[in-house]
Amino acid sequence: MNKIKFSKIDQKVFFKQLNTRVHQLLSDRNLVMRAKKILWLKFGFYSILFLSFYGLLLWGQWDNIYATVLNYVLFGLSGILLAFNAAHDAAHGTFAKSKWVNTLIFRFTFNINGVNGYLWKKRHVASHHLFPNVDGCDADIDENAFLRLSPTHRKRRVHKFQHVYATLLYMAYTLHWILFKDFNYLFKKNFSNLRDIRHPKIEVVRLFLWKMIYFVFFLIIPFLAGYSFSNLIIAFLVMHLMISLFFVWTLIISHLTMETAFPVQNERGELPFHYYEHQLATSMDYRPRSVVMNWFLGGFNAHAAHHLFPKFPHTLNRHITFVIQRVAAEHGMPYHSKTFFGALRSHYAYLKVMGVS
């Protein structure tokens, strides 16, 4: 199999102009300093929110199952938002100058929410970020029996209805990730573009240790605080149903829609796009310049900016997006943007097409 590489089409003029304008934007030190301060502010805000909902759970002693469920859902959602707004930046090394600080923030935030940070970073940075939407190179679209997410995947009879049942699968996503997905990737020697994977023994130990800590934190301590185990299990499961749907809906539309491309390499292993055009063609923005969306979603709604400039804090993405839109239009480069619900409808339309075509 040929090594996959990007097209040799010369796009230096496009990226040079884009890069120049972005750095002109960032020459405004007040803008950059404000963006960094907002990043730390969001880290503090969502950390306090996460701990506050946990404290409310322990000291609230809810007798009403509905109040317990609501507390769990808000607690779980605050954990997702903390990961969106802090851990993701830290994983890309953009949160702080110190590698140690970045690692601490990203690993602790992921692991306390039940997801192994080490394995996620390996898939996300080394696989997805380089080749988004390329089958065999993007771990986020690995083939599975239930959903056909790429035109190159084998079509099964059940896929005809995937746009109908996909939401039910999405609602099980986070719990499946915690209980099965991490362990599946732990024992895989090859996945997507990564080959002969060997994990340090300490990472294997940490995975099992953090899984135990997660269940102690989310279930055992509340049980010891006085909640009935049956109520805790119900609240825990409902929490995962809700945060799974929120997590998948806000992320999957960043790449899997009718408008985004799914490039296929030719016989020489060459993709049809140059690196920069590839990132634009495979990304979907939704309300990318919205202050509110950026505050909650950690810049995932401005995904083109993140893929083109992953080393910049997400708090700059909505500003960078304006530059990308202008330069892309000037050079005839693809750029996709919709409302959130427009992108979500496009995703389900894409699922329907993939199920029948």
C-alpha positions as CSV (number, residue, x, y, z in Angstrom):
1,M,0.0,0.0,0.0
2,N,1.3,3.4,-1.0
3,K,2.0,6.0,1.7
4,I,-0.8,8.5,1.7
5,K,0.2,12.0,0.9
6,F,-1.5,15.3,-0.1
7,S,-1.7,16.6,-3.6
8,K,1.3,18.5,-4.9
9,I,-1.0,21.2,-6.4
10,D,0.7,24.5,-5.5
11,Q,-1.3,26.4,-3.0
12,K,1.5,28.4,-1.4
13,V,0.0,31.7,-2.5
14,F,-3.3,30.9,-0.8
15,F,-1.8,29.7,2.5
16,K,0.9,32.5,2.5
17,Q,-1.8,35.1,2.2
18,L,-4.0,33.4,4.8
19,N,-1.1,33.0,7.2
20,T,0.0,36.6,6.7
21,R,-3.4,38.0,7.4
22,V,-3.9,35.8,10.4
23,H,-0.6,36.9,11.9
24,Q,-1.5,40.5,11.1
25,L,-4.7,39.9,13.1
26,L,-2.6,38.4,16.0
27,S,-0.2,41.3,16.0
28,D,-2.9,43.0,18.1
29,R,-1.4,42.0,21.4
30,N,-4.5,43.2,23.2
31,L,-6.6,40.7,21.2
32,V,-4.2,37.8,22.0
33,M,-3.9,38.6,25.7
34,R,-7.6,38.9,26.0
35,A,-8.1,35.6,24.3
36,K,-5.7,33.9,26.7
37,K,-7.3,35.5,29.7
38,I,-10.7,34.3,28.5
39,L,-9.3,30.8,28.1
40,W,-8.2,30.7,31.7
41,L,-11.5,32.3,32.8
42,K,-13.4,29.6,31.1
43,F,-11.2,26.9,32.7
44,G,-12.0,28.4,36.1
45,F,-15.7,28.9,35.3
46,Y,-16.3,25.3,34.1
47,S,-14.1,23.8,36.8
48,I,-16.2,25.6,39.5
49,L,-19.4,24.6,37.7
50,F,-18.3,20.9,37.6
51,L,-17.3,20.9,41.3
52,S,-20.4,22.8,42.3
53,F,-22.8,20.4,40.7
54,Y,-20.9,17.5,42.4
55,G,-21.0,19.3,45.7
56,L,-24.7,19.9,45.2
57,L,-25.2,16.2,44.6
58,L,-23.4,15.2,47.8
59,W,-24.9,17.8,50.1
60,G,-28.3,18.1,48.4
61,Q,-29.4,14.6,49.5
62,W,-32.2,14.6,47.0
63,D,-35.1,12.4,48.0
64,N,-36.8,13.0,44.7
65,I,-35.5,10.9,41.8
66,Y,-36.2,13.6,39.3
67,A,-34.0,16.1,41.3
68,T,-31.2,13.5,41.4
69,V,-31.5,12.9,37.7
70,L,-31.4,16.6,36.9
71,N,-28.4,17.1,39.2
72,Y,-26.5,14.2,37.5
73,V,-27.3,15.6,34.0
74,L,-26.1,19.1,34.9
75,F,-23.0,17.6,36.5
76,G,-22.2,15.4,33.5
77,L,-22.8,18.2,31.1
78,S,-20.5,20.5,33.0
79,G,-17.8,17.9,32.7
80,I,-18.3,17.8,28.9
81,L,-18.1,21.6,28.7
82,L,-14.9,21.6,30.8
83,A,-13.4,19.1,28.3
84,F,-14.5,21.2,25.4
85,N,-13.2,24.5,26.7
86,A,-10.0,23.4,28.5
87,A,-8.9,19.9,27.9
88,H,-9.0,20.0,24.1
89,D,-6.8,23.1,24.0
90,A,-4.4,21.5,26.5
91,A,-4.2,18.4,24.4
92,H,-2.9,20.5,21.5
93,G,-0.4,22.3,23.8
94,T,-2.1,25.7,23.4
95,F,-3.5,26.2,26.9
96,A,-0.2,27.1,28.6
97,K,3.5,27.4,27.6
98,S,4.3,24.6,30.1
99,K,4.0,21.1,28.6
100,W,3.5,19.8,32.2
101,V,0.5,22.2,32.8
102,N,-1.1,21.2,29.5
103,T,-0.7,17.5,30.2
104,L,-2.1,17.8,33.7
105,I,-5.2,19.8,32.6
106,F,-6.0,17.6,29.6
107,R,-5.4,14.2,31.3
108,F,-7.1,15.0,34.5
109,T,-10.2,16.5,32.8
110,F,-10.6,13.6,30.4
111,N,-9.9,10.8,32.9
112,I,-12.2,12.2,35.7
113,N,-15.0,12.0,33.1
114,G,-14.2,8.4,32.4
115,V,-12.4,8.7,29.1
116,N,-8.7,7.8,28.8
117,G,-6.9,11.0,27.8
118,Y,-3.7,9.2,26.5
119,L,-5.6,7.0,24.0
120,W,-7.9,9.9,22.9
121,K,-4.9,12.1,22.1
122,K,-3.2,9.4,20.1
123,R,-6.3,9.0,17.9
124,H,-7.2,12.7,17.7
125,V,-3.8,14.3,17.1
126,A,-1.9,11.6,15.2
127,S,-4.8,10.3,13.1
128,H,-7.9,12.6,12.8
129,H,-6.2,15.9,12.7
130,L,-3.9,15.1,9.9
131,F,-6.3,13.2,7.6
132,P,-9.9,14.1,8.5
133,N,-12.6,12.2,6.5
134,V,-10.0,9.9,4.9
135,D,-11.0,6.3,5.3
136,G,-8.2,4.3,6.8
137,C,-6.5,7.4,8.2
138,D,-9.1,9.0,10.3
139,A,-9.9,7.0,13.5
140,D,-13.1,9.1,13.9
141,I,-14.7,7.3,10.9
142,D,-13.4,3.8,11.4
143,E,-15.8,1.3,9.8
144,N,-18.4,-0.3,12.1
145,A,-21.4,-2.6,11.6
146,F,-24.0,-0.1,12.6
147,L,-23.2,3.1,10.8
148,R,-21.8,3.8,7.4
149,L,-19.9,7.0,7.8
150,S,-17.8,7.1,4.6
151,P,-18.6,6.4,1.0
152,T,-15.8,3.9,0.9
153,H,-17.3,1.7,3.7
154,R,-19.1,-1.5,2.9
155,K,-22.9,-1.0,2.7
156,R,-25.0,-3.3,4.8
157,R,-28.8,-3.9,4.6
158,V,-29.3,-2.3,8.0
159,H,-27.7,0.9,6.9
160,K,-30.8,1.8,4.9
161,F,-32.4,2.8,8.2
162,Q,-29.4,4.4,9.9
163,H,-30.7,7.9,9.7
164,V,-33.7,6.6,11.8
165,Y,-31.9,4.7,14.5
166,A,-28.6,6.7,14.6
167,T,-29.9,8.9,17.4
168,L,-30.4,5.9,19.7
169,L,-26.8,4.8,19.0
170,Y,-25.6,8.3,19.7
171,M,-27.3,8.3,23.1
172,A,-25.1,5.4,24.2
173,Y,-21.9,6.9,22.9
174,T,-20.2,8.1,26.1
175,L,-21.0,5.0,28.2
176,H,-19.9,2.8,25.4
177,W,-16.6,4.8,25.1
178,I,-16.0,4.4,28.9
179,L,-16.8,0.7,29.1
180,F,-15.7,-0.6,25.8
181,K,-14.1,1.8,23.3
182,D,-11.0,2.6,25.4
183,F,-10.2,-1.1,26.0
184,N,-10.8,-1.9,22.3
185,Y,-8.2,0.7,21.3
186,L,-5.8,-0.3,24.1
187,F,-5.4,-3.8,22.7
188,K,-5.4,-2.8,19.0
189,K,-2.0,-3.0,17.4
190,N,-3.2,-1.1,14.3
191,F,-6.0,1.3,13.7
192,S,-6.4,3.8,10.9
193,N,-3.0,5.2,9.8
194,L,-1.3,4.1,13.1
195,R,0.7,0.9,12.9
196,D,2.5,-1.5,15.3
197,I,1.2,0.5,18.3
198,R,2.9,-0.2,21.6
199,H,1.7,1.4,24.8
200,P,4.0,2.1,27.8
201,K,3.0,-0.2,30.7
202,I,2.4,2.8,32.9
203,E,-0.4,4.0,30.6
204,V,-2.1,0.6,30.8
205,V,-2.0,0.8,34.6
206,R,-3.3,4.4,34.5
207,L,-6.2,3.4,32.3
208,F,-7.4,0.8,34.7
209,L,-6.8,3.0,37.8
210,W,-8.6,5.9,36.3
211,K,-11.6,3.8,35.3
212,M,-11.9,2.7,39.0
213,I,-11.6,6.3,40.1
214,Y,-14.3,7.4,37.7
215,F,-16.8,4.9,39.1
216,V,-15.9,5.7,42.7
217,F,-16.3,9.4,42.0
218,F,-19.6,9.1,40.0
219,L,-21.3,6.2,41.9
220,I,-19.6,4.9,45.0
221,I,-19.1,8.3,46.9
222,P,-22.7,9.4,46.2
223,F,-23.9,5.9,47.4
224,L,-21.9,6.4,50.6
225,A,-23.4,9.9,50.9
226,G,-26.8,8.2,51.4
227,Y,-28.4,7.8,47.9
228,S,-30.1,4.5,47.1
229,F,-28.2,2.5,44.5
230,S,-31.2,2.1,42.3
231,N,-31.7,5.9,42.1
232,L,-28.0,6.4,41.4
233,I,-28.0,3.9,38.5
234,I,-31.1,5.5,36.9
235,A,-29.6,9.0,37.2
236,F,-26.2,7.8,36.0
237,L,-27.7,6.2,32.9
238,V,-30.0,9.1,32.1
239,M,-27.0,11.4,32.4
240,H,-25.1,9.4,29.8
241,L,-28.0,9.4,27.5
242,M,-28.3,13.2,27.6
243,I,-24.6,14.1,27.5
244,S,-24.0,11.5,24.7
245,L,-26.5,13.2,22.5
246,F,-25.1,16.6,23.3
247,F,-21.5,15.4,22.7
248,V,-22.2,13.7,19.4
249,W,-24.5,16.3,17.9
250,T,-22.1,19.1,18.5
251,L,-19.1,17.3,17.2
252,I,-20.2,15.0,14.4
253,I,-21.6,17.8,12.3
254,S,-18.1,19.3,12.2
255,H,-17.1,16.8,9.5
256,L,-19.9,14.4,8.5
257,T,-22.4,16.4,6.4
258,M,-23.7,16.6,2.8
259,E,-21.3,19.5,2.1
260,T,-18.1,18.1,3.5
261,A,-15.7,16.1,1.3
262,F,-14.5,12.5,1.8
263,P,-11.3,12.5,-0.3
264,V,-10.0,9.2,-1.7
265,Q,-6.4,8.7,-2.6
266,N,-5.4,7.6,-6.1
267,E,-3.3,4.6,-7.1
268,R,-0.2,6.5,-6.1
269,G,-1.6,7.2,-2.6
270,E,-2.1,10.9,-3.4
271,L,-5.2,12.7,-2.2
272,P,-7.0,15.2,-4.5
273,F,-6.4,18.2,-2.2
274,H,-3.4,20.0,-0.9
275,Y,-3.2,20.0,2.9
276,Y,-4.8,23.4,3.4
277,E,-7.7,22.9,1.0
278,H,-8.2,19.4,2.5
279,Q,-8.8,20.9,6.0
280,L,-11.3,23.4,4.5
281,A,-13.1,20.8,2.3
282,T,-13.6,18.3,5.1
283,S,-14.8,20.8,7.8
284,M,-18.2,22.3,8.6
285,D,-18.5,25.4,10.7
286,Y,-21.8,26.4,12.4
287,R,-22.2,29.9,13.8
288,P,-18.4,30.2,13.9
289,R,-18.3,33.9,14.9
290,S,-20.9,33.6,17.6
291,V,-19.7,34.7,21.1
292,V,-22.3,32.5,22.8
293,M,-21.5,29.4,20.8
294,N,-17.8,29.9,21.3
295,W,-18.3,30.2,25.1
296,F,-20.1,26.9,25.4
297,L,-18.5,24.8,22.6
298,G,-14.9,25.7,23.0
299,G,-14.5,26.7,19.4
300,F,-15.7,23.4,17.9
301,N,-18.2,25.4,16.0
302,A,-15.3,27.2,14.2
303,H,-13.7,24.0,13.1
304,A,-11.9,25.2,10.0
305,A,-9.9,27.6,12.0
306,H,-9.0,24.8,14.5
307,H,-7.8,22.5,11.8
308,L,-5.8,25.1,10.0
309,F,-4.4,26.7,13.1
310,P,-4.5,24.0,15.9
311,K,-1.8,25.7,17.9
312,F,-3.9,28.8,18.6
313,P,-6.3,29.0,21.6
314,H,-9.9,28.3,20.6
315,T,-10.8,31.7,22.0
316,L,-9.2,33.2,18.8
317,N,-11.1,31.0,16.4
318,R,-14.1,33.3,15.8
319,H,-11.7,36.1,14.9
320,I,-9.5,33.8,12.6
321,T,-12.7,32.5,10.9
322,F,-13.4,35.9,9.5
323,V,-10.0,35.9,7.8
324,I,-10.4,32.4,6.5
325,Q,-13.8,33.3,5.0
326,R,-12.4,36.2,3.2
327,V,-9.2,34.6,1.9
328,A,-11.0,31.4,0.9
329,A,-13.5,33.4,-1.2
330,E,-10.7,35.3,-2.9
331,H,-9.0,32.1,-3.9
332,G,-12.0,30.0,-4.7
333,M,-11.3,27.6,-1.9
334,P,-14.1,25.6,-0.3
335,Y,-15.5,26.9,3.0
336,H,-18.7,25.4,4.6
337,S,-20.8,27.2,7.2
338,K,-24.4,26.7,8.4
339,T,-26.5,27.2,11.5
340,F,-26.3,24.5,14.1
341,F,-29.7,23.0,13.1
342,G,-28.9,23.4,9.4
343,A,-25.7,21.4,9.9
344,L,-27.5,18.8,12.0
345,R,-30.1,18.3,9.3
346,S,-27.3,18.0,6.8
347,H,-25.7,15.3,8.9
348,Y,-28.9,13.2,9.0
349,A,-29.4,13.7,5.3
350,Y,-25.8,12.5,4.8
351,L,-26.6,9.4,6.9
352,K,-29.7,8.7,4.7
353,V,-27.7,9.0,1.5
354,M,-24.9,6.7,2.8
355,G,-27.5,4.1,3.7
356,V,-29.0,3.9,0.2
357,S,-26.3,4.9,-2.3
